[in-house]
Amino acid sequence: MQTRIAPRFENTAEMAEADAILRSCVHCGFCTATCPTYQLLGDELDGPRGRIYLIKEFLGGAPASHESLKHLDRCLTCRACESTCPSGVRYARLAEIGREQLEKDISRPALEQLQRSVLRAVIPHPERFRLALQLGNLFKPFLPEALARKVPDLPRIAPVSAPAAVSAATVPAEAFAATESLTAAPVRQPSVIALAGCVQSVLTPQTGVALEQILDRLGYVMTTPPEAGCCGALSLHLNARTEAHDYMRRNIDAWWPYIAAGAEAILVSASGCGSMVKEYGEALQEDPDYAEKARQVAALARDPSEWLLEHLQQLPLEHQERGTLAFHAPCSLQHAQRVQGSVEKLLQRAGYTLTAVADGHLCCGSAGTYSILQPELSRQLRQQKLDALQQGQPCSIATANIGCQLHLQGGTDLPVRHWLELLAEALLPEKT
């Protein structure tokens, strides 16, 4: 695609990046076939090709408009278009640049600004988020039905820690380094780092417990440094890049002692957060103090499914028929991380029979804060996804991301669970 960046945007690394991405697009339109919003709305401007055109025109000097911002806001950033694109166009990065530059030129309505500020101030902070949910549950009987449905229930029972697991609160980073013994050679129990997540740690803490139990059975110590917090994705997707980078640096600082002491991987059980952590190296590449550490963190970040698949032979799974299951592969897992089939293999090995799911590449409509900011489109996408998931009459639905899990559960009576919980239930009983 021919491009011309307006003089006011020139001579920045970001604009050079945007220009290169624009030039890589050949306008073939393959992306429209896999774009959820284009399929729903049938508007060229609500598909990747049309949005690329809007960004190209704006960066070329066209005036900013709320209409252009509306079409970019409707994008889920599911990245299905990137999986389909024969030219390797990095659409998500271009959309990020385009939205950020547009917002510098035009102001959102005051209510939109307030809504986005509240989301950034509450969701990335588990204690604030828990308090907000407690208040929401308290006043749920008095809320309008449509609003009440959006307030999830807090877990009623606190999870019980895995019996032999060791937490970061009791084991300092130095404990993961090899230590000398007077009578034996240095011994170090293999270790991994885990990210608890913001929403997941509050609403589905059993997911982290399940991962801890599985790792314990493999002989690994799992540590979750309390200083680590939000991965930064929510702020980045709401155009608060400086804030997002601060979250990233804080996590790197929290993880670094354990990495230096030999942690083998950073396992992120929420695939949306995992896709963000895997991109830390790119996000902080211009930061002289963190660029190299961010690159190493990104290299260590793994989805638990791809890591566990490498340890499949050591997994003590009890082989028995466990019923039918529909698996929803989150966009962040299949399109952003490009991890495909690993969860399914683990679940099948554990004895679950997976049903066929039509159009498995399509987004469920959760997409971070999308279900809050674009509720009508989100509900339509959820219904389409649930129709496909329930077609095979499964006993339950599994997924790999907390956002998808909560969003889907809000539209069905079938239990929707994280696949790690199901895998943990398939472990052989420990020998006494």
N, C-alpha and C positions, 0 to 999 in steps of 0.2 A: 504494500500500500504506500502510495506517495504521501509524504507528510511535509508540513512546514510549521515548525514551532515558532510562535509569535516572539518577537524580540524580548518582551518582558519576562519570558520564561527561560531564555537561553542561558548558557554557561553555568548550569547546575548539573550535578551528577544524576539527580532524580529526573530531570527533563531529558537527559541523554538516554536514560533507561527507558522512559516512556516512549521516546522517539524510536528506539530500537524495537520495542514491543509492537508499536503501531506498524512499523515497516515489515515486521514478520507476518502480519495478517494478510492473506491473499483474498479475503472476502468470499471464500468458497461457500459458506453457509452450512457446513456440516454441523457446526455447533448448535444451530437452531433445532436440530432433531432431538437433542438431548437436554435442552433448556426447559426446566419445569415452568417458568413463568411465561415463556413464549407459547408453550403448549396450552397453558390455561387461557392466556389473553389474546393470542394470535396477533400481537402487535410487534412489528419488526423492532421497534425501539425498546421492547421488553424482552429482547433476546440479546445474546452476546455481540452479534454482528452490529446490531443497531446501537447498542451502548458504546461499542468501540468507535462507531461513527460520531456519536455525540461528543465523546472525549476528544477525538481528533479535531473536530470543528472548534471546540472550546480552546484547546491548546494552540490551535492555529490562529486564534484571535477573535473568534465569535464571542459575543457577550454571554456572560453567565445567565442562566435562567432557572427558575424554580421547576420548570417542566423537565429540564435535563436532570436535575437533582432527583426529581420524583422517579424517573425511570431507573436511575442508578440505585436509589434506595430500594426499589422493588427487587433488585438482584439479591439472591440468597447467598452469593459467593460459595455456591456448592461445588464449583469447579468441575462439574460434569463436562462442561465445554472443553476444558483442558485435556480431559481424558480422550475426547473425541477428535480434537484438532490435529490434522495431519501436519501442520506447520509448527507445532509446539508453541503456540502463542501463550504467553503468561498473562492470561486475562485477569486473574485475581489481583495481581500486582498493579496492573494498569488501572483497574477499577478503584483500587485503594488510592493511587495517585490522583486520579480524576476527581473522586469525591472530596479529597482533602483540598485540592486547588479550588474547586467550585465553592466550598464552604468559606474560603478566604475572601471570595468576591461577593457572596450573597449571604444574608443572615436567615437562619431558619425562624419560623414563628416562635414566639416566646414559649408557648406550651410545649412545642417539640424540644426546644432547648432544655426546658425544665425536666421533661421526661428522660431525656438522655443523661442529664447530669445526675438525676436520682439513681438511674440504673448503674452508672459508674461509681457512685458514692456508696451503694449498698451491696450489690451482688458480689464484687470481688473480695468482700470482707465477711468471712463466715459469721462472726458474732453479730454484726449489724444485720446480716441476712436472716439469721435465726430470730433475732428480735423482731424484724419486720414480719416474718412468717407467724410468729406468736401473736402479734397484734392483728394480723390478717385473719388468723383462725378465730381469734376472740370475737372479732366483729363480722365474721363471715355470715351469720344469720341475718344481719341487717344490710348486707350489701346487695346490689342488683344481681340477679342470677348470672348474667354474663360475666360480671366481674368476680363473683364468688367462685366460679368454676376455675378461674386462673390461680386461685390461692391453694397450693398443694398442702396436704397435711404433713405435719412433722412426724418423724418416726416415733412410735409409742414406746418402743423398747430399745434401750441402749445396747449396741452390739457388745458381745463378749470377745475379748482379744484371743487370738490363737494361743493355745496353751504353751507352746514352746518358742513363740516368737520373741524377738528382742526389739525394743523400741529405741528411738533416738534419745528419748528422755533419760534412759538408763545406761546407754552405751555411747561414750564420746567417740569422735572421729578417730582418735588415736587407737581405739580398740580394734579397728579394722586393719591396722597395720600389723605385720608380722612381729611377734614379740619373742624374745629369747627365753629359753627355759634352761634350768641347770641340768635337767636330765633328758631333755628331748630336743629334737630339731624344731626350728620355728614353725608354728602352726597358725594358719589364718583361715577362719571360716569364710567362705565366699560370701560376698555381700552385694546388694543392689540398693539403689535409692528409689523411693516412690514419691509421687506428688499426690497429695490428698485431694486437691481441687477445692474450689469454692463451694459450688452448689452441691456437689457429690458428697463432700465431707459433712454437710448438714442434713441432706435429705436421704441419702442412701449410703451411710457409712459402712453398711455390710459389704459393699463392693470392695473397699479397702481391706476389710477383715478377710474376705475370701482370697484375695491375692496374697495376703500374709500367710494364710494357712497353706496355700499351694506351695509357696516358696519355702516355707518351713519344712514341708515334706520332701523338698528337693535338697535340703541342707543349706539353704541360703538365709542369711540375716537380711531382713528388710528394714531400712531406716527411713523415716519420714521427718526430715528436719523441720521443727516447728517454725523456724524463721522463714521458710519458703511459703509462698502464698499463690496469689493469682498468677496464671501464666502470662497474662498481658493481652490475650486475644480480644476480650470484650472491649477494652479501651482502644485497641488498635482498630477494631471494626467500627467503633464510634468516632473515629478520626481524632483520637487523643493520643497521638503517637509518642509524645514526650513521656506521658504517664505510662504508657505501655512499656517503653524502654526502661523506665525506672523499676517496674515490676520484674522485668527480665534480669536486670542487674542484681536486684535483691535475691532472686532465686539462684543465680550463679554464685553469689557470695555464700549463700546458705549451703549449697551443694559442694562447693569447691574443696573443703577439707576432706570430705568423704571420697571425692574423686582422686585427690592427691594420695589418699590412703589406700586406693585400689578398688573402689567400687566398680563393678563390671558393667553396669548399665543404669540408666535412669528409666524406670518403667512408669508410664503414664496411662492409667486405666480409662480415663476419659479421652476418647480419640480426638475430640475437638481440641483439647489442651495439648495432646501429643503432637498434633500437626503444627501447633504454634511453637512448641519447644524445639521441634526438629528444624525450625526456621530461625532460631536465635542467631546462628552464624551470619545469615544474610541480613537480619534486622539490625545487628550491631556491628556490621563490617566496617563502618566509618568511625567507630569508637576506639581510639588508640589503647585505652586501658582495658577494654573488654573483648575486643575483636577475636583474639586467639582463644580466650577462655570460652567465649560463646560458640566458636567453631567446634571446640572439643565437646562442649555440652550437647550441641546438636548431633554430633557423631555418636554420642552415647545414648541418646534418647531412642527408646524403642516402644512400640506397642506391645503389651504383654503377650499378645497372640503370636507375633513373629518370634519373640524371644522364647516362649514356651514351646513352640513348634520345634526349635532347635534342641530342646530337652525332652522331646516326646517319649523317647525310650525309657527315660528315668521317671516319668510321671506314674505314680502308683494308682492307676485308674481301675475301678471295679467294672468289669465288662458285663453289662446287662442291659436289656431293653428299657429305655427310659421314656418312651412316648414320642409323639410328634411335636415338632418345634419349627416355627418360622423365624428365620434370622433376617433382621433388617441391618444391612451394612451401612453405617453412617457415611455421609459424603466425605467427612473428614478422614475416614479410614481408607475408603476405596479411591477417592479422587485426589485428596491432598497428600496423604501418606503413601498412596499407591500400594497398600497392603490388601491383597485380595485372596480369599480362600482359606486363610490361616485359621480364623475362628471356626469356620465350618468344619475343617479337618479335625480340630480339637474336640468339638462337640460330637461329631460322628464317632470319633474314637472313644468318647465317653458313653456312647450307647444311645444318643439321641437320633431320631430319624427326622431329617430336615425336609420340609415341604418346598415345592417349587414356588418362587415368588416372581411374578411378572414385573417387568420394568424395574428390576432391582437397582438400576443406576440412578433412579429418580429420587429427589430429596423428599423427606417427610414433612418439611415445612417448619422444622424447629429452628435450625440455623442460628444458634446463639440467642440474640435478643429479637430476632426476626418475628417470632410468634407473638411478641409484645408490640412491636412497632408496626407490623403488617398483619394484623390478626385475621382479616378476612381471607387473604390469599393463603395464609398459613393453615387455616382450617380446611380450605379446599384441598390443599396438598396433603394434609393429614388424612382426610377421608379417602382420597385416591390410594394412598399408601396402605391404609388399613384394609381397604377392599382387596388389594393385592395380597397382603400378608395373610388375611383370613380365608382366602379362596381355597386353600388346601385343608381347611378345618383343623388347624393345629391346636394342641392343648395349651400352648403358651407362646409368647413372642420373646425373642432375645435380641439384644442390641449391644453396642459397644460404646455408647456415649450417653451421659446422663441427660443431656438436653433432649435427645431423641426419645429416651426412655420415659421421661415425664410427659413429653408432648403426646406420644402415642398412647400412654396410659390414660390420658385425659379424654380419649375418644373411644375406648373399648373397655369391656368388662373382663376380657382375657388378661391374665397377668403378664406384664411386660417387665423383664428382668435383665440385669447385666449378665453377659455370658460367663463371667468369672464366678458368679454365685452358683450357676448351674454346674460348672466344672468342679468347683470345690465340693459340691454335694456328691460327685461321682468318685471322689477319692476313696481308696480302700481304707477300712478302719485301721487305726494304728494298733500295732501289736502291744499287748500289755505284758 
